[in-house]
Amino acid sequence: MDISGIRKHSLLFNMSIPHHEKITMAELRLYTLVERDRRMYEGVDRKVYDTDSGWEAFDLTAAIRRWRKADYTTHRLEVHIESLGEDGEGYGEGNLDIDVNPEAKHVPLLIVFSDDQSNEKKEEKKELNEMIEHEQLLEFEMDMMNGLEDSPNEESLLQMRSNLIYDTTSRIRRNAKGNTCKKTPFFVEFNEIGWHSWIIAPTGYEAFKCSGVCNYPLIEHVTPTKHAIVQTLVHMKNPQKASRACCVPTKLDPISILYLDDAGVVTFKYKYEGMVVAECGCR
């Protein structure tokens, strides 16, 4: 605090955001510490009236967008806090501050919301679908040609491609009933793995698991990567050179738990990430 009663805090934040993402909103959250009587406090764009400690949020969207254009990633915010009396003048002694203790639970937060505008995923999805369609068509044409004595004419090839649509749909139905890669039930009791010592509730949950094999051709249903398709083709030609692609979780969901944290405090976590298999695929 300087002689005018203004408290100053310098806050450093790392702004490592991919260039293709667009910043939609940025918010600075400060935990204010109220120590004595009710007073009037002035924030960046508002006056704060309170008698209890709590969080205050400030819109920094414009500032963060300017930072984004800079060549460096570490930026500094300087927070000035001045307590005001009822007449609006500076109140020298002051009784408002913010929590900047790095070991506390209320360190200043800079929350940035961004929108991934990249078309890379759409392009990759398109290329992957083209690869899958190519392999399905190749397999189907080979099967058809094996049943023909003469080379197929243009009309025959068109009929092949038309039949491929029906054939692919039928294959998906067959695979769903067979041993293809899919999500299957898998209930876990926490006492079986010793986690009941720190997880209070639930006592168990449906985690699901991925079961089955990744057979050729890898259809879109099992969301294969290009690498998985290539590995499967190599395995068909030379099983000694490469194994099959593996059936693994490709998307995980959270669960809610009541548990004891490192300090022994009972804590509720609404989203305990990565605990439930949501989707399976070939990788």
C-alpha positions in Angstrom: 0.0 0.0 0.0 1.3 3.4 -0.9 0.8 6.7 1.1 -2.5 7.4 -0.7 -4.0 4.2 0.6 -4.0 2.5 -2.8 -3.0 -1.2 -2.8 -1.3 -2.4 -6.0 -0.9 -6.0 -7.2 0.9 -7.1 -10.4 -0.6 -10.3 -11.9 1.2 -12.3 -14.6 -0.7 -14.6 -16.9 0.5 -16.9 -19.7 -1.5 -16.4 -22.9 -0.7 -19.5 -25.0 -3.7 -19.7 -27.3 -3.5 -21.4 -30.7 -3.5 -18.9 -33.5 -6.6 -20.4 -35.3 -8.8 -19.9 -32.2 -11.0 -16.8 -31.9 -11.3 -15.2 -28.4 -15.0 -14.9 -27.6 -14.8 -13.7 -24.0 -12.2 -13.1 -21.3 -12.8 -12.6 -17.6 -10.6 -11.7 -14.6 -11.8 -13.1 -11.4 -10.5 -11.7 -8.1 -11.3 -12.9 -4.6 -11.9 -9.8 -2.5 -11.1 -9.9 1.2 -13.3 -7.7 3.4 -11.8 -7.3 6.8 -13.8 -4.8 8.8 -16.9 -2.6 8.6 -19.2 -2.1 5.6 -17.6 0.3 3.1 -18.0 1.2 -0.5 -15.3 -0.1 -2.9 -14.7 0.9 -6.5 -13.8 -1.8 -9.0 -12.6 -1.5 -12.6 -16.0 -0.7 -14.0 -18.3 -0.8 -10.9 -18.5 0.0 -7.2 -18.5 -3.0 -4.9 -20.7 -3.0 -1.9 -20.2 -5.9 0.4 -19.4 -7.0 4.0 -18.3 -10.5 3.1 -15.3 -11.9 1.2 -16.2 -13.2 -2.3 -15.4 -13.3 -6.0 -15.6 -10.3 -8.3 -15.4 -10.6 -12.1 -14.2 -8.1 -14.6 -14.6 -8.2 -18.4 -11.2 -8.1 -20.1 -12.2 -9.3 -23.5 -10.9 -6.2 -25.4 -7.6 -6.2 -23.5 -7.0 -9.9 -24.1 -7.7 -9.5 -27.8 -5.0 -6.8 -27.9 -2.6 -9.0 -26.0 -3.3 -11.8 -28.5 -1.8 -9.7 -31.3 1.5 -9.3 -29.4 4.5 -11.5 -30.1 5.0 -12.6 -26.5 2.8 -14.8 -24.4 3.3 -13.5 -20.8 1.4 -10.4 -19.9 1.0 -8.3 -16.7 -2.1 -6.9 -15.2 -1.7 -4.2 -12.5 -4.7 -4.1 -10.1 -5.2 -0.9 -8.1 -7.6 -1.0 -5.0 -8.7 2.1 -3.2 -11.2 2.2 -0.3 -13.6 5.1 -0.4 -15.5 6.8 2.3 -19.2 7.7 2.2 -18.3 11.1 0.5 -16.5 9.2 -2.3 -13.1 10.4 -1.2 -10.2 8.1 -0.6 -10.3 6.3 2.8 -6.7 6.1 3.8 -6.8 3.2 6.2 -8.7 1.0 3.8 -10.1 -2.5 4.5 -10.4 -4.2 1.1 -7.8 -6.3 -0.6 -7.6 -9.3 -2.9 -6.2 -12.8 -2.2 -2.9 -13.3 -4.0 -1.5 -16.0 -1.8 -0.2 -18.7 -4.2 -0.9 -21.4 -1.6 -4.6 -20.3 -1.1 -7.6 -21.6 -2.9 -8.6 -18.1 -4.2 -5.7 -17.1 -6.4 -6.6 -14.6 -9.2 -7.9 -16.3 -12.3 -8.0 -15.2 -15.9 -10.6 -17.2 -17.8 -10.5 -17.1 -21.6 -13.2 -18.5 -23.8 -12.2 -19.2 -27.4 -13.8 -20.7 -30.5 -11.8 -23.3 -32.5 -12.5 -22.1 -36.1 -10.1 -24.5 -37.7 -11.4 -26.5 -40.6 -8.7 -29.1 -40.1 -11.0 -31.6 -38.4 -13.7 -31.3 -41.1 -11.0 -31.8 -43.8 -9.6 -34.8 -42.0 -13.1 -36.3 -41.6 -13.7 -35.9 -45.3 -10.4 -37.5 -46.3 -11.0 -40.4 -43.8 -14.5 -41.1 -45.3 -13.0 -41.1 -48.8 -10.4 -43.6 -47.7 -13.1 -45.9 -46.1 -15.3 -45.6 -49.2 -12.3 -46.5 -51.5 -11.5 -49.6 -49.5 -15.1 -50.7 -49.3 -15.5 -50.2 -53.1 -12.3 -52.0 -53.8 -13.3 -55.0 -51.7 -16.7 -55.1 -53.2 -15.5 -54.9 -56.8 -12.9 -57.7 -56.2 -15.7 -59.9 -54.8 -17.9 -59.2 -57.8 -15.1 -59.6 -60.4 -14.2 -63.0 -58.8 -17.7 -64.1 -59.8 -17.5 -62.8 -63.4 -15.7 -64.6 -66.2 -15.4 -61.5 -68.4 -14.3 -58.0 -67.5 -17.2 -56.0 -66.2 -18.6 -53.3 -68.4 -19.5 -49.7 -67.3 -23.1 -50.8 -66.5 -21.9 -53.6 -64.2 -19.5 -51.2 -62.4 -22.4 -48.7 -61.8 -24.5 -51.5 -60.4 -21.6 -52.5 -58.1 -21.4 -49.0 -56.7 -25.2 -48.9 -56.2 -25.1 -52.3 -54.4 -22.3 -51.0 -52.2 -24.6 -48.7 -50.4 -26.9 -51.5 -49.4 -24.0 -53.8 -48.7 -22.3 -51.4 -46.3 -25.5 -50.8 -44.4 -26.0 -54.6 -44.0 -22.4 -55.0 -42.9 -22.9 -52.4 -40.1 -25.9 -54.4 -38.9 -23.9 -57.6 -39.0 -20.9 -56.1 -37.2 -23.2 -54.7 -34.5 -24.4 -58.2 -33.7 -21.0 -59.8 -34.1 -17.6 -59.5 -32.4 -16.7 -56.1 -33.9 -15.3 -53.3 -31.7 -18.1 -51.9 -29.5 -18.9 -50.6 -26.0 -19.8 -53.2 -23.5 -21.0 -53.2 -19.8 -18.3 -53.0 -17.1 -19.4 -52.2 -13.5 -16.6 -51.3 -11.1 -16.9 -51.6 -7.3 -14.4 -49.1 -5.7 -13.7 -51.5 -2.8 -12.3 -54.0 -5.3 -9.5 -51.7 -6.2 -9.0 -50.0 -2.9 -10.5 -46.7 -3.8 -13.2 -46.9 -1.2 -10.6 -45.5 1.2 -11.0 -42.0 -0.3 -14.1 -42.1 -2.5 -17.2 -41.8 -0.2 -19.9 -42.0 -2.9 -20.8 -43.7 -5.1 -19.5 -47.1 -4.0 -19.3 -48.1 -7.6 -20.3 -47.1 -11.1 -20.8 -48.3 -14.7 -17.5 -47.6 -16.4 -18.1 -49.6 -19.6 -15.2 -51.0 -21.7 -14.3 -51.6 -25.3 -14.5 -55.1 -26.5 -14.2 -56.9 -29.9 -11.8 -56.8 -32.8 -11.1 -54.4 -35.6 -11.7 -56.4 -38.8 -11.2 -55.3 -42.4 -12.8 -53.3 -43.8 -12.9 -50.7 -41.0 -16.2 -49.0 -41.3 -17.1 -45.5 -40.2 -19.0 -47.0 -37.2 -15.7 -47.7 -35.5 -14.3 -44.2 -36.3 -10.9 -45.5 -37.6 -8.0 -43.2 -38.1 -6.1 -43.3 -41.4 -3.2 -45.0 -39.6 -5.6 -47.7 -38.3 -6.8 -48.4 -41.8 -3.2 -48.6 -43.1 -2.2 -50.9 -40.2 -5.2 -53.2 -40.9 -4.3 -53.5 -44.6 -0.7 -54.3 -43.8 -1.9 -56.9 -41.2 -4.0 -58.6 -43.9 -1.0 -58.8 -46.3 1.6 -59.6 -43.6 0.4 -60.5 -40.1 4.0 -60.8 -38.9 4.8 -57.2 -39.8 1.8 -55.5 -38.1 -0.9 -56.5 -35.6 -4.6 -55.6 -36.0 -5.7 -52.1 -35.0 -6.9 -52.1 -31.4 -10.4 -51.5 -30.0 -9.9 -48.7 -27.5 -11.9 -45.8 -25.9 -12.1 -42.8 -28.1 -14.2 -40.6 -25.9 -14.6 -40.5 -22.1 -17.2 -38.9 -19.9 -17.0 -37.8 -16.3 -18.9 -38.9 -13.2 -19.8 -37.1 -10.0 -18.1 -38.2 -6.8 -17.9 -37.3 -3.1 -14.3 -37.8 -1.9 -11.6 -36.9 0.6 -9.0 -34.5 -0.8 -5.3 -34.5 0.1 -6.1 -32.5 3.3 -8.8 -34.9 4.4 -11.6 -32.5 3.6 -14.9 -34.0 2.2 -15.2 -32.6 -1.3 -17.9 -32.9 -4.0 -16.6 -33.1 -7.6 -19.4 -32.7 -10.1 -17.3 -33.6 -13.1 -14.5 -36.1 -12.3 -13.2 -36.5 -15.8 -12.2 -39.5 -17.8 -14.1 -42.2 -15.9 -16.7 -43.6 -18.3 -16.2 -44.9 -21.8 -18.6 -43.0 -24.1 -17.4 -44.3 -27.5 -15.1 -47.0 -28.8 -13.1 -47.1 -32.0 -10.2 -48.7 -33.8 -6.8 -47.2 -33.3 
